[in-house]
Amino acid sequence: MASNFERWEKDPFFSAAEEVQESADRMESTYRTLIHALKEPSVWKTEELRRDLRTALGTAKWQLQFVRQLVC
């Protein structure tokens, strides 16, 4: 009998869910780094981090819209 994970892995949306999760993880990591960097702006390139955060947010948003179109 297949485990729950094996059944989930065979789901056609599994790879899409993985990509969205990776984007969310990247966005969270960048956000945490930016919050830390804002405490010491002279050491960090905060504008670059803000740009990276906007990019990660845009990517996650695009991916979620794509998944929504597939599901609906």
ZITA-V318018 format. One record per backbone hydrogen bond with DSSP energy under -0.5 kcal/mol. CO is the residue of the C=O (numbers start at 1). NH is the residue of the N-H. Records with the same first field share a line. If there is no record, write none. Layout:
BEGIN
CO=NH + NH
END
This chain:
BEGIN
3=7
4=8
5=9
6=10
7=11
8=11
11=14
13=17
14=18
15=19
16=20
17=21
18=22
19=23
20=24
21=25
22=26
23=27
24=28
25=29
26=30
27=31
28=32
29=33
30=34
31=35
32=36
33=37
34=38
35=39
36=39 + 40
37=40
38=41
40=43 + 44
44=46
45=49
46=50
47=51
48=52
49=53
50=54
51=55
52=56
53=57
54=58
55=59
56=60
57=61
58=62
59=63
60=64
61=65
62=66
63=67
64=68
65=69
66=70
67=71
68=72
END
